[in-house]
Amino acid sequence: MMNRARFGLIPCLFFCTSLSYGQKIVIKTPIAINKALFERHLSPINLIKKSKEIHKNGGIIRIKTVGKTIALKNDGEFLEYTYVGNLAGGKVAVINILEPNDEYYYLINKTTGVIDTLLSKPIFFSDKKSFVCLEGIGTDSKQRIQIGCLDSDRVSITGYIKLSKQPYVSPSYIYWYNKHTLFIATNSLSFKDTRFYKVLLR
């Protein structure tokens, strides 16, 4: 994976929900649920809107911010940038980054030029601010759940959840059930069929 530290993260100044991990990694044990309960998860909210102002030219995506232009250049088969769309009324650009064994996203603030790294495409709660990301779907990455908040054009990463080793699960899907509960569906190496779990955030 690319060195993400050089871009930095916006300090955590606020919280949209009671999820206040302070960027700690919290270990949670997934609790098995049945399919009928899982299917009651909240429908995903798509807040990302496409814009014609950003496009790739010659393998390079250029994003204009106040005072500078950020250029993201493909590197053959080793690194590929794709413009996904905008958040926050066009104030934040969403970029997908694909490497041979990894995939993640940038949220680029068009005003400040600050780049925040997300582990996946954000899954927003119904408040349209709180979001979660599931790391490493279909890749070799260790799977963590990233918790964050988008308030206006400011991004706050409030913490990470790491699933306990027992039971062993490898999530493929993640959804909100309510403000304090996530649902995950997983194709576990221990089972032939898809299994369903809930993860409590409190």
Contacts in CASP RR format, 6 or more apart in sequence:
PFRMAT RR
TARGET T0000
AUTHOR 0000-0000-0000
METHOD contacts of the structure
MODEL  1
MMNRARFGLIPCLFFCTSLSYGQKIVIKTPIAINKALFERHLSPINLIKK
SKEIHKNGGIIRIKTVGKTIALKNDGEFLEYTYVGNLAGGKVAVINILEP
NDEYYYLINKTTGVIDTLLSKPIFFSDKKSFVCLEGIGTDSKQRIQIGCL
DSDRVSITGYIKLSKQPYVSPSYIYWYNKHTLFIATNSLSFKDTRFYKVL
LR
1 99 0 8 1.000
1 102 0 8 1.000
1 104 0 8 1.000
1 141 0 8 1.000
2 79 0 8 1.000
2 97 0 8 1.000
2 99 0 8 1.000
4 104 0 8 1.000
4 117 0 8 1.000
7 106 0 8 1.000
7 114 0 8 1.000
7 115 0 8 1.000
7 116 0 8 1.000
7 117 0 8 1.000
8 114 0 8 1.000
8 115 0 8 1.000
8 116 0 8 1.000
9 116 0 8 1.000
9 117 0 8 1.000
9 155 0 8 1.000
9 157 0 8 1.000
10 114 0 8 1.000
10 116 0 8 1.000
10 154 0 8 1.000
10 155 0 8 1.000
10 156 0 8 1.000
11 156 0 8 1.000
12 22 0 8 1.000
12 23 0 8 1.000
12 156 0 8 1.000
12 157 0 8 1.000
12 158 0 8 1.000
13 154 0 8 1.000
13 156 0 8 1.000
14 149 0 8 1.000
14 151 0 8 1.000
14 154 0 8 1.000
14 156 0 8 1.000
15 149 0 8 1.000
15 156 0 8 1.000
15 158 0 8 1.000
16 125 0 8 1.000
16 127 0 8 1.000
16 129 0 8 1.000
16 130 0 8 1.000
16 148 0 8 1.000
16 149 0 8 1.000
16 150 0 8 1.000
16 151 0 8 1.000
16 156 0 8 1.000
17 125 0 8 1.000
17 127 0 8 1.000
17 130 0 8 1.000
17 149 0 8 1.000
17 179 0 8 1.000
18 179 0 8 1.000
18 180 0 8 1.000
18 201 0 8 1.000
18 202 0 8 1.000
19 130 0 8 1.000
19 147 0 8 1.000
19 148 0 8 1.000
19 158 0 8 1.000
19 159 0 8 1.000
19 201 0 8 1.000
20 158 0 8 1.000
21 147 0 8 1.000
21 158 0 8 1.000
21 159 0 8 1.000
21 160 0 8 1.000
21 161 0 8 1.000
22 158 0 8 1.000
22 159 0 8 1.000
23 157 0 8 1.000
23 158 0 8 1.000
23 159 0 8 1.000
23 160 0 8 1.000
24 159 0 8 1.000
24 160 0 8 1.000
25 144 0 8 1.000
25 159 0 8 1.000
25 160 0 8 1.000
25 161 0 8 1.000
25 162 0 8 1.000
26 159 0 8 1.000
26 160 0 8 1.000
26 161 0 8 1.000
26 162 0 8 1.000
27 161 0 8 1.000
27 162 0 8 1.000
27 163 0 8 1.000
27 164 0 8 1.000
28 161 0 8 1.000
28 162 0 8 1.000
28 163 0 8 1.000
28 164 0 8 1.000
28 199 0 8 1.000
28 200 0 8 1.000
29 163 0 8 1.000
29 164 0 8 1.000
29 166 0 8 1.000
30 163 0 8 1.000
30 164 0 8 1.000
30 167 0 8 1.000
30 169 0 8 1.000
30 184 0 8 1.000
30 197 0 8 1.000
30 198 0 8 1.000
30 199 0 8 1.000
31 197 0 8 1.000
31 198 0 8 1.000
31 199 0 8 1.000
31 200 0 8 1.000
32 167 0 8 1.000
32 195 0 8 1.000
32 196 0 8 1.000
32 197 0 8 1.000
33 183 0 8 1.000
33 196 0 8 1.000
33 197 0 8 1.000
33 198 0 8 1.000
34 196 0 8 1.000
35 196 0 8 1.000
37 183 0 8 1.000
37 196 0 8 1.000
37 198 0 8 1.000
38 183 0 8 1.000
38 185 0 8 1.000
38 196 0 8 1.000
40 177 0 8 1.000
41 175 0 8 1.000
41 176 0 8 1.000
41 177 0 8 1.000
41 183 0 8 1.000
42 125 0 8 1.000
42 126 0 8 1.000
42 175 0 8 1.000
42 176 0 8 1.000
42 177 0 8 1.000
42 178 0 8 1.000
44 123 0 8 1.000
44 124 0 8 1.000
44 175 0 8 1.000
45 124 0 8 1.000
45 125 0 8 1.000
45 126 0 8 1.000
45 128 0 8 1.000
47 87 0 8 1.000
47 124 0 8 1.000
47 128 0 8 1.000
48 84 0 8 1.000
48 85 0 8 1.000
48 86 0 8 1.000
48 87 0 8 1.000
48 94 0 8 1.000
48 121 0 8 1.000
49 85 0 8 1.000
49 86 0 8 1.000
49 87 0 8 1.000
49 89 0 8 1.000
49 90 0 8 1.000
50 85 0 8 1.000
50 86 0 8 1.000
51 85 0 8 1.000
51 86 0 8 1.000
51 90 0 8 1.000
54 61 0 8 1.000
54 62 0 8 1.000
54 63 0 8 1.000
54 83 0 8 1.000
54 85 0 8 1.000
54 86 0 8 1.000
54 93 0 8 1.000
55 61 0 8 1.000
55 83 0 8 1.000
56 81 0 8 1.000
56 82 0 8 1.000
56 83 0 8 1.000
59 73 0 8 1.000
59 74 0 8 1.000
59 81 0 8 1.000
60 71 0 8 1.000
60 72 0 8 1.000
60 73 0 8 1.000
60 74 0 8 1.000
61 71 0 8 1.000
61 72 0 8 1.000
61 81 0 8 1.000
61 83 0 8 1.000
61 95 0 8 1.000
62 69 0 8 1.000
62 70 0 8 1.000
62 71 0 8 1.000
62 72 0 8 1.000
63 69 0 8 1.000
63 70 0 8 1.000
63 72 0 8 1.000
63 93 0 8 1.000
63 95 0 8 1.000
63 108 0 8 1.000
63 110 0 8 1.000
64 110 0 8 1.000
65 108 0 8 1.000
65 109 0 8 1.000
65 110 0 8 1.000
65 111 0 8 1.000
65 112 0 8 1.000
65 113 0 8 1.000
66 110 0 8 1.000
66 111 0 8 1.000
66 112 0 8 1.000
66 113 0 8 1.000
68 113 0 8 1.000
70 108 0 8 1.000
70 113 0 8 1.000
70 115 0 8 1.000
72 81 0 8 1.000
72 95 0 8 1.000
72 106 0 8 1.000
73 81 0 8 1.000
74 80 0 8 1.000
74 81 0 8 1.000
77 100 0 8 1.000
78 99 0 8 1.000
78 100 0 8 1.000
79 97 0 8 1.000
79 98 0 8 1.000
79 99 0 8 1.000
80 97 0 8 1.000
80 98 0 8 1.000
80 99 0 8 1.000
81 95 0 8 1.000
81 96 0 8 1.000
81 97 0 8 1.000
82 95 0 8 1.000
82 96 0 8 1.000
82 98 0 8 1.000
83 93 0 8 1.000
83 94 0 8 1.000
83 95 0 8 1.000
83 96 0 8 1.000
84 94 0 8 1.000
84 95 0 8 1.000
84 96 0 8 1.000
84 105 0 8 1.000
84 121 0 8 1.000
85 93 0 8 1.000
85 94 0 8 1.000
86 92 0 8 1.000
86 93 0 8 1.000
86 94 0 8 1.000
87 94 0 8 1.000
87 107 0 8 1.000
87 150 0 8 1.000
88 150 0 8 1.000
88 152 0 8 1.000
88 153 0 8 1.000
90 110 0 8 1.000
91 109 0 8 1.000
91 110 0 8 1.000
91 111 0 8 1.000
91 152 0 8 1.000
91 153 0 8 1.000
92 107 0 8 1.000
92 108 0 8 1.000
92 109 0 8 1.000
92 110 0 8 1.000
92 150 0 8 1.000
92 153 0 8 1.000
92 155 0 8 1.000
93 106 0 8 1.000
93 107 0 8 1.000
93 108 0 8 1.000
93 110 0 8 1.000
94 105 0 8 1.000
94 106 0 8 1.000
94 107 0 8 1.000
94 108 0 8 1.000
94 121 0 8 1.000
95 105 0 8 1.000
95 106 0 8 1.000
95 108 0 8 1.000
96 103 0 8 1.000
96 105 0 8 1.000
96 121 0 8 1.000
97 103 0 8 1.000
97 104 0 8 1.000
97 105 0 8 1.000
97 106 0 8 1.000
101 139 0 8 1.000
101 140 0 8 1.000
101 141 0 8 1.000
102 136 0 8 1.000
102 139 0 8 1.000
102 140 0 8 1.000
102 141 0 8 1.000
103 120 0 8 1.000
103 136 0 8 1.000
103 137 0 8 1.000
103 138 0 8 1.000
103 139 0 8 1.000
104 117 0 8 1.000
104 118 0 8 1.000
104 119 0 8 1.000
104 120 0 8 1.000
104 135 0 8 1.000
105 117 0 8 1.000
105 118 0 8 1.000
105 119 0 8 1.000
105 120 0 8 1.000
105 121 0 8 1.000
105 122 0 8 1.000
105 133 0 8 1.000
106 115 0 8 1.000
106 116 0 8 1.000
106 117 0 8 1.000
106 118 0 8 1.000
107 115 0 8 1.000
107 116 0 8 1.000
107 117 0 8 1.000
107 118 0 8 1.000
107 150 0 8 1.000
107 155 0 8 1.000
108 114 0 8 1.000
108 115 0 8 1.000
109 115 0 8 1.000
109 116 0 8 1.000
109 153 0 8 1.000
109 154 0 8 1.000
109 155 0 8 1.000
110 153 0 8 1.000
111 153 0 8 1.000
114 155 0 8 1.000
116 155 0 8 1.000
116 157 0 8 1.000
118 133 0 8 1.000
118 146 0 8 1.000
119 133 0 8 1.000
119 134 0 8 1.000
119 135 0 8 1.000
119 136 0 8 1.000
119 141 0 8 1.000
119 144 0 8 1.000
119 146 0 8 1.000
120 133 0 8 1.000
120 134 0 8 1.000
120 135 0 8 1.000
120 136 0 8 1.000
120 137 0 8 1.000
120 146 0 8 1.000
121 133 0 8 1.000
122 131 0 8 1.000
122 132 0 8 1.000
122 133 0 8 1.000
122 148 0 8 1.000
122 150 0 8 1.000
123 131 0 8 1.000
123 132 0 8 1.000
123 133 0 8 1.000
123 134 0 8 1.000
123 174 0 8 1.000
123 175 0 8 1.000
123 176 0 8 1.000
124 130 0 8 1.000
124 131 0 8 1.000
124 150 0 8 1.000
125 131 0 8 1.000
125 176 0 8 1.000
125 179 0 8 1.000
126 176 0 8 1.000
129 149 0 8 1.000
129 150 0 8 1.000
129 151 0 8 1.000
130 147 0 8 1.000
130 148 0 8 1.000
130 149 0 8 1.000
130 179 0 8 1.000
131 147 0 8 1.000
131 148 0 8 1.000
131 149 0 8 1.000
131 150 0 8 1.000
132 145 0 8 1.000
132 146 0 8 1.000
132 147 0 8 1.000
132 148 0 8 1.000
132 174 0 8 1.000
132 176 0 8 1.000
132 182 0 8 1.000
133 145 0 8 1.000
133 146 0 8 1.000
134 143 0 8 1.000
134 145 0 8 1.000
134 146 0 8 1.000
134 171 0 8 1.000
134 173 0 8 1.000
134 174 0 8 1.000
134 184 0 8 1.000
135 141 0 8 1.000
135 142 0 8 1.000
135 143 0 8 1.000
135 144 0 8 1.000
135 145 0 8 1.000
135 146 0 8 1.000
136 142 0 8 1.000
136 143 0 8 1.000
137 143 0 8 1.000
137 171 0 8 1.000
137 172 0 8 1.000
142 162 0 8 1.000
143 163 0 8 1.000
143 170 0 8 1.000
143 171 0 8 1.000
144 160 0 8 1.000
144 161 0 8 1.000
144 162 0 8 1.000
145 160 0 8 1.000
145 161 0 8 1.000
145 162 0 8 1.000
145 163 0 8 1.000
145 174 0 8 1.000
145 182 0 8 1.000
145 199 0 8 1.000
146 157 0 8 1.000
146 159 0 8 1.000
146 160 0 8 1.000
147 157 0 8 1.000
147 158 0 8 1.000
147 159 0 8 1.000
147 160 0 8 1.000
147 161 0 8 1.000
147 201 0 8 1.000
148 155 0 8 1.000
148 156 0 8 1.000
148 157 0 8 1.000
148 158 0 8 1.000
148 159 0 8 1.000
149 155 0 8 1.000
149 156 0 8 1.000
149 158 0 8 1.000
150 156 0 8 1.000
161 199 0 8 1.000
161 201 0 8 1.000
163 169 0 8 1.000
163 171 0 8 1.000
163 199 0 8 1.000
167 188 0 8 1.000
167 190 0 8 1.000
168 188 0 8 1.000
168 189 0 8 1.000
168 190 0 8 1.000
169 184 0 8 1.000
169 186 0 8 1.000
169 188 0 8 1.000
169 195 0 8 1.000
169 197 0 8 1.000
170 186 0 8 1.000
170 187 0 8 1.000
170 188 0 8 1.000
170 189 0 8 1.000
171 184 0 8 1.000
171 185 0 8 1.000
171 186 0 8 1.000
172 185 0 8 1.000
172 186 0 8 1.000
172 187 0 8 1.000
172 194 0 8 1.000
173 184 0 8 1.000
173 185 0 8 1.000
173 186 0 8 1.000
174 182 0 8 1.000
174 183 0 8 1.000
174 184 0 8 1.000
175 182 0 8 1.000
175 183 0 8 1.000
175 184 0 8 1.000
176 182 0 8 1.000
176 183 0 8 1.000
177 183 0 8 1.000
177 198 0 8 1.000
179 201 0 8 1.000
180 200 0 8 1.000
180 201 0 8 1.000
180 202 0 8 1.000
181 198 0 8 1.000
181 199 0 8 1.000
181 200 0 8 1.000
181 201 0 8 1.000
182 198 0 8 1.000
182 199 0 8 1.000
182 201 0 8 1.000
183 196 0 8 1.000
183 197 0 8 1.000
183 198 0 8 1.000
183 199 0 8 1.000
184 196 0 8 1.000
184 197 0 8 1.000
184 198 0 8 1.000
184 199 0 8 1.000
185 194 0 8 1.000
185 195 0 8 1.000
185 196 0 8 1.000
185 197 0 8 1.000
186 194 0 8 1.000
186 195 0 8 1.000
186 196 0 8 1.000
186 197 0 8 1.000
187 194 0 8 1.000
187 195 0 8 1.000
188 195 0 8 1.000
END
